[in-house]
Amino acid sequence: MILGVDTSLGSAVGLIGRDGRTLADVSQTGRLGHAEAIGSLLEQVLAAAPSAGVAAGVAPSAGADADPDPLTHVAAGMGPGPFTGLRIGISAARAFALGRGVPVIAVPSHHAAALEVIEADAPAEPFAILTDARRRETAVTVYEGIDVDGIPHAVVDTVLVPQADVDRKLGALRRIEVTAISGAAVARIARRAVAAGRTLTGSEPLYLRPPDARVPAAPKRVGL
């Protein structure tokens, strides 16, 4: 069982079973309120899961009317996304995993969006996943099918493109504007990465630009 958490756009939490089936998938839209939403979404997913083992952290006793599989991994969507929103989701995923004693799997958020596109209509040509990066910019990743492990194949890594230049940069390439990331899709990507023994991205979030906040400089000395 894998729990997926993503706050690169809105806030999303999902849970998949051993067979990859979605057991629960909830989300809340909006660029703000990640910290207020994430705890409630985790509670909703755990309450909806058919396994007492997920909520309690242990497998139910033999013969119980529930899936006996305990939680095995937590998948964290690593962006691209804004600094504060990503930090909240990743911190929640890491804290939850620490409490359960299970590993965290880092997943590029655009991979999850691409997987849903591929599962829905299996595009034969390359396509671009676009998400709003704010400040009149768009985060773009270009994909072409899936690789041998069933993971979307990124042929152009994520870049920031001014919104006014998107049409010129992408030309006739099919583009899909994404406004939400599924927590269950994040978990499905993680499941495939674990099965293949792969690391999809590092432990650092993909912010694309540095945070606005800065450590104040040391005060200037005033001579007397």
Accessible surface in RSA format (square Angstrom, percent):
REM  Atomic radii and reference values for relative SASA: ProtOr
REM  Chains: A
REM  Algorithm: Lee & Richards
REM  Probe-radius: 1.40
REM  Slices: 20
REM RES _ NUM      All-atoms   Total-Side   Main-Chain    Non-polar    All polar
REM                ABS   REL    ABS   REL    ABS   REL    ABS   REL    ABS   REL
RES MET A   1     9.37   4.9   0.00   0.0   9.37  22.3   0.45   0.4   8.92  11.8
RES ILE A   2     9.46   5.4   9.46   7.0   0.00   0.0   9.46   6.8   0.00   0.0
RES LEU A   3     0.11   0.1   0.11   0.1   0.00   0.0   0.11   0.1   0.00   0.0
RES GLY A   4     0.00   0.0   0.00   N/A   0.00   0.0   0.00   0.0   0.00   0.0
RES VAL A   5     1.39   0.9   0.22   0.2   1.17   2.8   0.22   0.2   1.17   3.2
RES ASP A   6     2.25   1.6   1.17   1.2   1.08   2.6   0.68   1.6   1.58   1.6
RES THR A   7     0.97   0.7   0.57   0.6   0.41   1.0   0.00   0.0   0.97   1.5
RES SER A   8     2.32   2.0   1.26   1.7   1.06   2.4   0.15   0.3   2.17   3.0
RES LEU A   9    27.68  15.4  19.94  14.3   7.74  19.5  26.21  18.4   1.47   4.0
RES GLY A  10    11.61  14.3   0.00   N/A  11.61  14.3   6.74  18.5   4.87  10.9
RES SER A  11     4.17   3.5   3.23   4.3   0.93   2.2   0.14   0.3   4.03   5.6
RES ALA A  12     3.96   3.6   3.96   6.1   0.00   0.0   3.96   5.6   0.00   0.0
RES VAL A  13     0.00   0.0   0.00   0.0   0.00   0.0   0.00   0.0   0.00   0.0
RES GLY A  14     0.00   0.0   0.00   N/A   0.00   0.0   0.00   0.0   0.00   0.0
RES LEU A  15     0.00   0.0   0.00   0.0   0.00   0.0   0.00   0.0   0.00   0.0
RES ILE A  16     0.19   0.1   0.19   0.1   0.00   0.0   0.19   0.1   0.00   0.0
RES GLY A  17     2.80   3.5   0.00   N/A   2.80   3.5   1.36   3.7   1.44   3.2
RES ARG A  18   171.63  72.1 158.35  80.7  13.28  31.6  64.24  87.8 107.38  65.1
RES ASP A  19    98.69  69.1  70.10  69.8  28.59  67.6  45.17 106.3  53.52  53.4
RES GLY A  20    12.17  15.0   0.00   N/A  12.17  15.0   6.09  16.7   6.09  13.6
RES ARG A  21   134.69  56.6 125.18  63.8   9.51  22.6  65.53  89.6  69.16  41.9
RES THR A  22    60.52  43.0  40.28  40.8  20.24  48.2  30.53  41.0  29.99  45.3
RES LEU A  23    23.38  13.0   0.86   0.6  22.52  56.6   3.90   2.7  19.48  52.4
RES ALA A  24    10.03   9.2   1.13   1.7   8.90  20.2  10.03  14.1   0.00   0.0
RES ASP A  25    67.81  47.5  36.86  36.7  30.95  73.2  13.70  32.2  54.12  54.0
RES VAL A  26    36.10  23.8  29.95  27.1   6.15  14.8  36.04  31.3   0.06   0.2
RES SER A  27    70.03  59.2  42.02  56.1  28.01  64.5  11.83  25.2  58.20  81.5
RES GLN A  28    86.13  48.2  79.55  58.1   6.57  15.7  27.24  58.0  58.88  44.7
RES THR A  29   108.67  77.3  93.48  94.8  15.20  36.2  61.41  82.5  47.26  71.5
RES GLY A  30    42.27  52.1   0.00   N/A  42.27  52.1  33.44  91.8   8.83  19.8
RES ARG A  31   127.38  53.5 118.65  60.5   8.73  20.8  44.08  60.2  83.30  50.5
RES LEU A  32   149.39  83.2 136.23  97.5  13.16  33.1 138.07  97.0  11.32  30.5
RES GLY A  33    29.38  36.2   0.00   N/A  29.38  36.2  19.65  53.9   9.73  21.8
RES HIS A  34     7.77   4.2   6.16   4.3   1.61   4.1   5.76   5.9   2.01   2.3
RES ALA A  35    62.49  57.5  43.34  66.9  19.15  43.6  44.54  62.7  17.95  47.6
RES GLU A  36   138.42  79.5 111.36  84.2  27.06  64.4  71.84 139.0  66.58  54.4
RES ALA A  37     5.25   4.8   0.34   0.5   4.91  11.2   5.23   7.4   0.03   0.1
RES ILE A  38    14.61   8.3  14.61  10.9   0.00   0.0  14.61  10.5   0.00   0.0
RES GLY A  39    35.10  43.3   0.00   N/A  35.10  43.3  33.75  92.6   1.35   3.0
RES SER A  40    53.05  44.8  47.30  63.1   5.75  13.2  26.95  57.4  26.11  36.6
RES LEU A  41     6.32   3.5   6.32   4.5   0.00   0.0   6.32   4.4   0.00   0.0
RES LEU A  42    22.41  12.5  22.41  16.0   0.00   0.0  22.41  15.7   0.00   0.0
RES GLU A  43   124.62  71.5 118.60  89.7   6.01  14.3  43.40  83.9  81.22  66.3
RES GLN A  44    84.51  47.3  76.55  55.9   7.97  19.0  35.86  76.3  48.66  36.9
RES VAL A  45     0.00   0.0   0.00   0.0   0.00   0.0   0.00   0.0   0.00   0.0
RES LEU A  46    30.02  16.7  25.88  18.5   4.14  10.4  25.88  18.2   4.14  11.1
RES ALA A  47    89.71  82.5  49.78  76.8  39.93  90.8  61.94  87.2  27.77  73.6
RES ALA A  48    63.28  58.2  33.82  52.2  29.45  67.0  44.36  62.5  18.92  50.1
RES ALA A  49    12.76  11.7   0.00   0.0  12.76  29.0   0.00   0.0  12.76  33.8
RES PRO A  50    66.53  48.5  45.99  41.9  20.54  74.7  59.88  49.4   6.65  41.4
RES SER A  51     2.44   2.1   0.00   0.0   2.44   5.6   0.73   1.6   1.71   2.4
RES ALA A  52    60.47  55.6  49.02  75.6  11.45  26.1  56.80  80.0   3.67   9.7
RES GLY A  53     0.07   0.1   0.00   N/A   0.07   0.1   0.07   0.2   0.00   0.0
RES VAL A  54     0.01   0.0   0.01   0.0   0.00   0.0   0.01   0.0   0.00   0.0
RES ALA A  55    58.50  53.8  38.79  59.9  19.71  44.8  39.06  55.0  19.44  51.5
RES ALA A  56    73.17  67.3  37.09  57.2  36.08  82.1  47.59  67.0  25.58  67.7
RES GLY A  57    33.89  41.8   0.00   N/A  33.89  41.8   8.91  24.5  24.97  55.9
RES VAL A  58    96.91  63.8  92.77  84.0   4.15  10.0  96.38  83.7   0.54   1.5
RES ALA A  59    49.55  45.6  29.35  45.3  20.19  45.9  29.35  41.3  20.19  53.5
RES PRO A  60    27.12  19.8   6.68   6.1  20.45  74.3  17.17  14.2   9.95  61.9
RES SER A  61    91.04  76.9  70.90  94.6  20.14  46.4  55.42 118.0  35.62  49.9
RES ALA A  62   109.57 100.7  69.03 106.5  40.55  92.2  80.83 113.8  28.74  76.1
RES GLY A  63    78.93  97.3   0.00   N/A  78.93  97.3  43.09 118.3  35.84  80.3
RES ALA A  64    45.79  42.1  19.23  29.7  26.57  60.4  30.16  42.5  15.63  41.4
RES ASP A  65   152.15 106.6 111.93 111.4  40.22  95.1  44.75 105.3 107.40 107.1
RES ALA A  66    32.93  30.3   9.51  14.7  23.42  53.3  19.60  27.6  13.34  35.3
RES ASP A  67    33.32  23.3  22.65  22.5  10.67  25.2  17.84  42.0  15.48  15.4
RES PRO A  68    77.98  56.8  74.21  67.6   3.77  13.7  74.21  61.3   3.77  23.4
RES ASP A  69    19.27  13.5  19.16  19.1   0.11   0.3   5.28  12.4  13.99  14.0
RES PRO A  70    55.49  40.4  55.49  50.6   0.00   0.0  55.49  45.8   0.00   0.0
RES LEU A  71    12.96   7.2   3.13   2.2   9.82  24.7   3.13   2.2   9.82  26.4
RES THR A  72    56.54  40.2  49.75  50.4   6.79  16.2  48.45  65.1   8.08  12.2
RES HIS A  73    33.95  18.6  33.95  23.6   0.00   0.0  20.33  21.0  13.61  15.8
RES VAL A  74     0.00   0.0   0.00   0.0   0.00   0.0   0.00   0.0   0.00   0.0
RES ALA A  75     0.00   0.0   0.00   0.0   0.00   0.0   0.00   0.0   0.00   0.0
RES ALA A  76     0.71   0.7   0.69   1.1   0.01   0.0   0.71   1.0   0.00   0.0
RES GLY A  77     2.29   2.8   0.00   N/A   2.29   2.8   0.00   0.0   2.29   5.1
RES MET A  78     5.01   2.6   5.01   3.3   0.00   0.0   3.58   3.0   1.43   1.9
RES GLY A  79     0.55   0.7   0.00   N/A   0.55   0.7   0.00   0.0   0.55   1.2
RES PRO A  80     5.83   4.2   2.00   1.8   3.83  13.9   2.34   1.9   3.49  21.7
RES GLY A  81    13.69  16.9   0.00   N/A  13.69  16.9  12.08  33.2   1.61   3.6
RES PRO A  82    37.31  27.2  27.64  25.2   9.67  35.1  36.82  30.4   0.49   3.0
RES PHE A  83    57.30  28.7  51.27  31.8   6.03  15.7  51.27  31.1   6.03  17.2
RES THR A  84    90.32  64.2  88.57  89.8   1.75   4.2  58.84  79.0  31.48  47.6
RES GLY A  85     3.03   3.7   0.00   N/A   3.03   3.7   0.50   1.4   2.53   5.7
RES LEU A  86     0.24   0.1   0.18   0.1   0.06   0.2   0.18   0.1   0.06   0.2
RES ARG A  87   125.54  52.7 122.51  62.5   3.03   7.2  19.01  26.0 106.53  64.6
RES ILE A  88    40.65  23.1  35.88  26.7   4.76  11.5  39.31  28.3   1.33   3.6
RES GLY A  89     2.02   2.5   0.00   N/A   2.02   2.5   2.02   5.5   0.00   0.0
RES ILE A  90     5.89   3.4   5.41   4.0   0.48   1.2   5.60   4.0   0.30   0.8
RES SER A  91    65.83  55.6  59.23  79.0   6.60  15.2  35.09  74.7  30.74  43.1
RES ALA A  92    20.09  18.5   8.64  13.3  11.45  26.0  18.04  25.4   2.05   5.4
RES ALA A  93     0.17   0.2   0.00   0.0   0.17   0.4   0.17   0.2   0.00   0.0
RES ARG A  94   104.97  44.1 100.65  51.3   4.32  10.3  41.66  56.9  63.31  38.4
RES ALA A  95    65.68  60.4  51.07  78.8  14.61  33.2  56.75  79.9   8.93  23.7
RES PHE A  96    32.75  16.4  23.20  14.4   9.55  24.8  31.47  19.1   1.27   3.6
RES ALA A  97     1.70   1.6   1.62   2.5   0.08   0.2   1.62   2.3   0.08   0.2
RES LEU A  98   149.79  83.4 132.32  94.7  17.47  43.9 137.44  96.5  12.35  33.2
RES GLY A  99    66.80  82.4   0.00   N/A  66.80  82.4  35.81  98.3  30.99  69.4
RES ARG A 100    67.40  28.3  40.39  20.6  27.01  64.3  16.28  22.2  51.12  31.0
RES GLY A 101    67.90  83.7   0.00   N/A  67.90  83.7  35.91  98.5  31.99  71.7
RES VAL A 102    26.39  17.4  14.63  13.2  11.76  28.3  17.19  14.9   9.20  25.0
RES PRO A 103    74.27  54.1  63.19  57.6  11.08  40.3  73.81  60.9   0.46   2.9
RES VAL A 104    53.71  35.3  27.37  24.8  26.35  63.5  27.37  23.8  26.35  71.5
RES ILE A 105    32.53  18.5  30.77  22.9   1.76   4.2  32.53  23.4   0.00   0.0
RES ALA A 106    19.99  18.4  13.42  20.7   6.57  14.9  13.42  18.9   6.57  17.4
RES VAL A 107     0.00   0.0   0.00   0.0   0.00   0.0   0.00   0.0   0.00   0.0
RES PRO A 108    22.23  16.2  21.09  19.2   1.14   4.1  22.23  18.4   0.00   0.0
RES SER A 109     0.51   0.4   0.51   0.7   0.00   0.0   0.51   1.1   0.00   0.0
RES HIS A 110     2.31   1.3   2.31   1.6   0.00   0.0   2.31   2.4   0.00   0.0
RES HIS A 111    23.19  12.7  23.19  16.1   0.00   0.0  10.41  10.7  12.77  14.9
RES ALA A 112     0.24   0.2   0.00   0.0   0.24   0.5   0.24   0.3   0.00   0.0
RES ALA A 113     5.24   4.8   1.00   1.6   4.23   9.6   3.98   5.6   1.25   3.3
RES ALA A 114     0.00   0.0   0.00   0.0   0.00   0.0   0.00   0.0   0.00   0.0
RES LEU A 115     1.22   0.7   1.22   0.9   0.00   0.0   1.22   0.9   0.00   0.0
RES GLU A 116    70.73  40.6  65.50  49.6   5.23  12.4  19.71  38.1  51.02  41.7
RES VAL A 117    19.06  12.5  15.13  13.7   3.93   9.5  19.05  16.6   0.01   0.0
RES ILE A 118    23.15  13.2  19.52  14.5   3.64   8.8  19.52  14.1   3.64   9.9
RES GLU A 119    89.22  51.2  51.77  39.2  37.45  89.2  41.20  79.7  48.01  39.2
RES ALA A 120    86.65  79.7  45.52  70.2  41.13  93.6  55.93  78.8  30.73  81.4
RES ASP A 121    75.59  52.9  48.68  48.4  26.92  63.6  39.86  93.8  35.73  35.6
RES ALA A 122    75.53  69.4  57.69  89.0  17.84  40.6  59.67  84.0  15.85  42.0
RES PRO A 123    25.96  18.9   4.92   4.5  21.05  76.5  13.37  11.0  12.60  78.3
RES ALA A 124    96.14  88.4  58.25  89.9  37.88  86.2  67.79  95.5  28.35  75.1
RES GLU A 125   123.94  71.2 121.62  92.0   2.32   5.5  55.07 106.5  68.87  56.2
RES PRO A 126    36.77  26.8  34.69  31.6   2.08   7.6  34.69  28.6   2.08  13.0
RES PHE A 127     0.17   0.1   0.17   0.1   0.00   0.0   0.17   0.1   0.00   0.0
RES ALA A 128     0.00   0.0   0.00   0.0   0.00   0.0   0.00   0.0   0.00   0.0
RES ILE A 129     0.00   0.0   0.00   0.0   0.00   0.0   0.00   0.0   0.00   0.0
RES LEU A 130     5.89   3.3   5.32   3.8   0.57   1.4   5.37   3.8   0.52   1.4
RES THR A 131     6.42   4.6   4.09   4.1   2.33   5.5   4.22   5.7   2.20   3.3
RES ASP A 132    60.16  42.1  42.21  42.0  17.95  42.5  33.19  78.1  26.98  26.9
RES ALA A 133    16.90  15.5   5.33   8.2  11.57  26.3  14.56  20.5   2.34   6.2
RES ARG A 134    70.75  29.7  66.42  33.9   4.33  10.3  30.02  41.0  40.73  24.7
RES ARG A 135   139.87  58.7 106.60  54.3  33.27  79.2  60.27  82.4  79.60  48.2
RES ARG A 136   202.77  85.1 194.98  99.4   7.79  18.5  65.90  90.1 136.88  83.0
RES GLU A 137    43.78  25.1  43.78  33.1   0.00   0.0   8.52  16.5  35.26  28.8
RES THR A 138    13.18   9.4  13.18  13.4   0.00   0.0   4.52   6.1   8.66  13.1
RES ALA A 139     2.31   2.1   2.31   3.6   0.00   0.0   2.31   3.3   0.00   0.0
RES VAL A 140     3.35   2.2   3.35   3.0   0.00   0.0   3.35   2.9   0.00   0.0
RES THR A 141     3.60   2.6   3.54   3.6   0.06   0.1   3.60   4.8   0.00   0.0
RES VAL A 142    13.41   8.8  13.41  12.1   0.00   0.0  13.41  11.7   0.00   0.0
RES TYR A 143     0.91   0.4   0.91   0.5   0.00   0.0   0.00   0.0   0.91   1.1
RES GLU A 144    82.28  47.2  75.97  57.5   6.31  15.0  17.57  34.0  64.71  52.8
RES GLY A 145    26.28  32.4   0.00   N/A  26.28  32.4  24.40  67.0   1.88   4.2
RES ILE A 146    84.20  47.9  58.98  43.9  25.22  60.8  58.98  42.5  25.22  68.4
RES ASP A 147    40.35  28.3  24.95  24.8  15.40  36.4  28.68  67.5  11.67  11.6
RES VAL A 148   152.64 100.4 113.34 102.6  39.30  94.7 122.17 106.1  30.48  82.7
RES ASP A 149    48.63  34.1  31.63  31.5  16.99  40.2   9.11  21.4  39.51  39.4
RES GLY A 150    13.21  16.3   0.00   N/A  13.21  16.3  11.92  32.7   1.30   2.9
RES ILE A 151     0.97   0.6   0.97   0.7   0.00   0.0   0.97   0.7   0.00   0.0
RES PRO A 152     3.18   2.3   0.00   0.0   3.18  11.6   0.00   0.0   3.18  19.7
RES HIS A 153    85.41  46.7  83.61  58.1   1.79   4.6  54.08  55.7  31.32  36.4
RES ALA A 154    28.90  26.6  10.11  15.6  18.79  42.7  10.11  14.2  18.79  49.8
RES VAL A 155    64.20  42.2  31.49  28.5  32.71  78.8  37.01  32.2  27.19  73.8
RES VAL A 156    71.61  47.1  67.49  61.1   4.11   9.9  71.61  62.2   0.00   0.0
RES ASP A 157   109.63  76.8 102.58 102.1   7.05  16.7  33.41  78.6  76.22  76.0
RES THR A 158    27.85  19.8  10.21  10.3  17.65  42.1   1.61   2.2  26.24  39.7
RES VAL A 159    69.62  45.8  65.84  59.6   3.79   9.1  69.62  60.5   0.00   0.0
RES LEU A 160    49.23  27.4  23.88  17.1  25.36  63.7  23.88  16.8  25.36  68.2
RES VAL A 161     9.35   6.2   9.00   8.1   0.35   0.8   9.35   8.1   0.00   0.0
RES PRO A 162    60.02  43.7  60.02  54.7   0.00   0.0  60.02  49.6   0.00   0.0
RES GLN A 163    85.08  47.6  69.95  51.1  15.13  36.0  23.29  49.6  61.78  46.9
RES ALA A 164   101.39  93.2  60.33  93.1  41.06  93.4  73.11 103.0  28.28  74.9
RES ASP A 165    40.43  28.3  40.23  40.0   0.20   0.5   0.37   0.9  40.06  40.0
RES VAL A 166    14.13   9.3  14.08  12.7   0.06   0.1  14.13  12.3   0.00   0.0
RES ASP A 167   104.12  72.9  97.49  97.0   6.62  15.7  35.76  84.2  68.35  68.2
RES ARG A 168   167.41  70.3 137.58  70.1  29.83  71.0  82.38 112.6  85.03  51.5
RES LYS A 169   121.29  59.2  88.40  54.2  32.89  78.3  39.99  36.0  81.30  86.6
RES LEU A 170    22.38  12.5  12.31   8.8  10.07  25.3  14.59  10.2   7.78  20.9
RES GLY A 171    46.25  57.0   0.00   N/A  46.25  57.0  34.14  93.7  12.11  27.1
RES ALA A 172   112.33 103.3  68.45 105.6  43.87  99.8  80.51 113.4  31.82  84.3
RES LEU A 173    45.28  25.2  34.15  24.4  11.13  28.0  40.58  28.5   4.70  12.6
RES ARG A 174   106.85  44.9  95.81  48.8  11.04  26.3  54.22  74.1  52.63  31.9
RES ARG A 175    72.59  30.5  53.17  27.1  19.42  46.2  33.41  45.7  39.18  23.7
RES ILE A 176    35.41  20.2  32.37  24.1   3.04   7.3  35.41  25.5   0.00   0.0
RES GLU A 177   135.20  77.6 109.43  82.8  25.77  61.4  31.67  61.2 103.53  84.5
RES VAL A 178    21.39  14.1  13.62  12.3   7.77  18.7  16.94  14.7   4.45  12.1
RES THR A 179   119.99  85.3 100.75 102.1  19.24  45.8  73.27  98.4  46.72  70.6
RES ALA A 180    49.72  45.7  38.61  59.6  11.11  25.3  38.68  54.5  11.04  29.2
RES ILE A 181     7.65   4.4   1.52   1.1   6.13  14.8   2.26   1.6   5.38  14.6
RES SER A 182    18.89  16.0  10.50  14.0   8.38  19.3  15.33  32.6   3.56   5.0
RES GLY A 183     0.00   0.0   0.00   N/A   0.00   0.0   0.00   0.0   0.00   0.0
RES ALA A 184     1.23   1.1   1.23   1.9   0.00   0.0   1.23   1.7   0.00   0.0
RES ALA A 185     0.04   0.0   0.04   0.1   0.00   0.0   0.04   0.1   0.00   0.0
RES VAL A 186     0.00   0.0   0.00   0.0   0.00   0.0   0.00   0.0   0.00   0.0
RES ALA A 187     0.00   0.0   0.00   0.0   0.00   0.0   0.00   0.0   0.00   0.0
RES ARG A 188    39.09  16.4  38.61  19.7   0.47   1.1  19.46  26.6  19.62  11.9
RES ILE A 189     0.00   0.0   0.00   0.0   0.00   0.0   0.00   0.0   0.00   0.0
RES ALA A 190     0.00   0.0   0.00   0.0   0.00   0.0   0.00   0.0   0.00   0.0
RES ARG A 191    89.56  37.6  87.89  44.8   1.67   4.0  17.57  24.0  71.99  43.6
RES ARG A 192    64.06  26.9  60.31  30.7   3.75   8.9  16.04  21.9  48.02  29.1
RES ALA A 193     0.07   0.1   0.07   0.1   0.00   0.0   0.07   0.1   0.00   0.0
RES VAL A 194    59.34  39.0  41.50  37.6  17.84  43.0  47.09  40.9  12.24  33.2
RES ALA A 195    92.01  84.6  48.27  74.5  43.73  99.5  59.44  83.7  32.57  86.3
RES ALA A 196    39.82  36.6   4.80   7.4  35.02  79.7  16.52  23.3  23.30  61.7
RES GLY A 197    72.40  89.3   0.00   N/A  72.40  89.3  37.90 104.0  34.49  77.3
RES ARG A 198    91.15  38.3  74.36  37.9  16.79  40.0  32.90  45.0  58.25  35.3
RES THR A 199   123.42  87.8  89.48  90.7  33.93  80.9  56.95  76.5  66.46 100.5
RES LEU A 200    33.45  18.6   3.88   2.8  29.57  74.3   6.73   4.7  26.72  71.9
RES THR A 201    42.93  30.5  29.34  29.7  13.59  32.4  14.65  19.7  28.28  42.8
RES GLY A 202    46.58  57.4   0.00   N/A  46.58  57.4  36.39  99.9  10.18  22.8
RES SER A 203    75.95  64.2  64.38  85.9  11.57  26.6  39.27  83.6  36.68  51.4
RES GLU A 204   135.22  77.6 126.58  95.8   8.64  20.6  60.45 116.9  74.77  61.0
RES PRO A 205    23.70  17.3  11.87  10.8  11.84  43.0  11.87   9.8  11.84  73.6
RES LEU A 206    68.34  38.1  66.09  47.3   2.25   5.7  68.26  47.9   0.08   0.2
RES TYR A 207    48.10  22.5  40.05  22.8   8.05  20.9  32.19  24.2  15.91  19.6
RES LEU A 208    54.39  30.3  17.12  12.2  37.28  93.7  26.99  19.0  27.40  73.7
RES ARG A 209    52.08  21.9  45.03  23.0   7.05  16.8  28.16  38.5  23.92  14.5
RES PRO A 210    88.12  64.2  76.89  70.1  11.22  40.8  83.03  68.6   5.08  31.6
RES PRO A 211    38.84  28.3  35.52  32.4   3.32  12.1  38.68  31.9   0.16   1.0
RES ASP A 212   107.64  75.4  81.05  80.7  26.59  62.9  40.46  95.2  67.18  67.0
RES ALA A 213    83.71  77.0  63.58  98.1  20.12  45.8  74.74 105.3   8.97  23.7
RES ARG A 214   159.24  66.9 129.93  66.2  29.30  69.8  77.23 105.5  82.01  49.7
RES VAL A 215   141.29  93.0 118.15 107.0  23.14  55.7 120.40 104.6  20.89  56.6
RES PRO A 216   117.52  85.6  93.22  85.0  24.30  88.3 103.97  85.8  13.55  84.2
RES ALA A 217    93.85  86.3  63.36  97.8  30.49  69.3  72.74 102.4  21.10  55.9
RES ALA A 218    89.33  82.1  62.13  95.9  27.20  61.9  68.41  96.3  20.92  55.4
RES PRO A 219   124.41  90.7 100.38  91.5  24.03  87.3 111.06  91.7  13.35  83.0
RES LYS A 220   190.52  92.9 166.78 102.3  23.75  56.5 115.79 104.2  74.73  79.6
RES ARG A 221   233.06  97.9 201.73 102.8  31.33  74.6  79.86 109.1 153.19  92.8
RES VAL A 222   125.81  82.8  99.82  90.4  25.99  62.6 102.77  89.3  23.04  62.5
RES GLY A 223    72.92  89.9   0.00   N/A  72.92  89.9  43.00 118.0  29.92  67.0
RES LEU A 224   221.90 123.6 140.99 100.9  80.90 203.4 174.97 122.9  46.92 126.3
END  Absolute sums over single chains surface
CHAIN  1 A    11521.3       8485.0       3036.3       6802.9       4718.5
END  Absolute sums over all chains
TOTAL         11521.3       8485.0       3036.3       6802.9       4718.5
